Amino acid sequence: MTISLHDASIGVYVPYLRNLSALLDHADAHAKVRKIDPEVLLAMRLSPNMYSLRQQVGEALRHAILSCALLAGREPLVLPGAEPDIAELKSRILATIDFAQCLLPAAIDAAADKEVVFTFRSGATRSFTGQSLILTFSVPQFFFHVATAYDILRHAGVNLAKKDFLGPPRPPQA
């Protein structure tokens, strides 16, 4: 069985972005029940030198958007610069899903051996093939940030289980 680059990127990002959105629903419900300002949750970190929940979500979106845009040879989706609340983060997740799903699978798959250049926030760059970008950098980065967002919420007392991270069972691909 062969897995396409589209399956390894967008096929992974989209369901986990939906799971991330659902995690934010749990956070919002937790804040309401506990009468906590949701901003407290969004500002939480696991360690003082780590990103906040808000930033973890933003970085997950950034890796999904940039890697997909690089593979498809398209300009990346630009998200607003304002500090998002939970509703805005969910809106950004949906926009990221829409952006990824609009990219042509053939364009993504054709980029496996193409050189792509990832630009860091600092302006530094790193060259990859499309395949190495997905398999060794962007998907691992994406999962790091999604898992850390989950961990922050668990640490904050939000009632989550591993199934909330993994999401609903997915039917096998034909």
N, C-alpha and C positions, 0 to 999 in steps of 0.2 A: 504494500500500500504506500502510496506517495502522498505526502502532505504538501499543499501549496503554500507559498509565502503569504498569500491572502488569508488562508486558514490559520497560519501561525501568527498572524498579526491581528487583523480585524476580527477574525474568528475567535480570537482570545480576548481582545480588548472589549468588544461589545458586551458579551455576557457579564464580564467582571465590572464593567462600568455600570451596568444595571444593578449588580449586587451592591456596588458602592453607593448608588443612589438609595437603595433600600436601607443600607446602614445609616445613612443620613436621616431617613424616615424614623428609624429607631431612636436616633439621637434627639430628634425633634420631639418625639413622643415622651422620651425620658425627661427632657427638660420641662415639658408641660406638667407631667405628673409630679415631678419633684420641685416644681416652681423655681427652676434654675434658669437664669438668663442664658439662652443658647450661645451667646458670645463666650461664656465661660468654657463651654465645651470646645468651641472653635479655636480658642486660644490655648487649649491644653497641649502639652508636650510630654513625651516619655522621659525626657532629659532636657536640662536647660540649653544644651547645644544642639538639640534636634529641632526640626521644623514642627510647627503647630499642626493641629488637625486640618485647619484651613489650608495651610501650605502643603501638607501631604496630599490632599485631594488635588490641589493645583498642579503639583508635580506629576501625579499620575496622569492627569489630563494632558499636560505638556508633552510627556513622552509618547502618549498615544497619538496626539495631533502631529507632532514633529516627525515621528518615524513614518507614519502613514503618508504625510505630505511628501517627505523625501522619496519614499518608494514610488509614489504615483507621479512624481515630477510636478507637483502642484504647490501653490502657495499655501502655507498653513493657515488654518482658522485662527483668527485673532480674537481673543477673549478680552472683555473689559478689564481695565486696570484697577477698578475700585475694589475695596475689601468686601468680599461677598458674605452674605448671611447664608443660612442653610438653604433657603429657597433659591437664591442665586446660584449656589454651588450645584444644586440639582438641575437648574436651567442650563448651566455650563456643561454638565455631564450629558444632558440630552442633546445639546448643540454639538458636542464632540461625537456622540454616537451618530447623529445625522450626517456630519462631515465625513466620518469614516465610511459609512454605508453608501455614500454617494460616489466614492472612488471606484474606478473600474477594476474588477478583479484581475483582468488581463494585464493592466498597467502595473499592478502590484507584483504579480507573478513574474513579469518580464524584468523586474529590478533585482532579481536574486544575485546576479553576478555584476550588476552595475555598481560603479563607485558612487557612494553618497557621502556627503560631508555633514556631520552633526556639529552645530554651533552651540557651545555652552553659553550660559548667561554672562560669563566673564569675557566672551568674545573669542576664547580659544576654540579651536576646531579639532575634530578627529575624523579621519577617513575610515570608512567601512565598505564592505560590499553590502548590498541590500540584505542578504541572508545573515551576514554576521551582525549587522545592526540589530535585526530582530532577535536572533537567537542568543547573542552574547551581551547585548547592551540594553536596548529599549524595553523588551518584555521583562527581563529581570528587574530593571529599574521600576517599571510600572508596578510589578508585584510587590516590590519592596515598599513602595508608597501606599498601595492599597492595604497591604498587611499591617503597616504601621498605623494607618487610619483606624483600622479595625482594633488594633491593640490599644490605641489611645481611648477609644470608646469603651472597650472592656475595662480598662484601668479606671475609667470615670464611673464605672458601675452600670453602664448600659447593659441590659439583659440581652446578650448576644451569645450565639453558639457557633461552632465551626460551620454548620450548615448555612448560617447567615453570610459567612464569607464566601463559601463555595456556591451558594445559590441553588436554585431548583435543579433537579436532575435534567440533563439534556439528552434528547434521543440520539442514538448513534448516527453518524454521518454516512450517507449512502455513497 
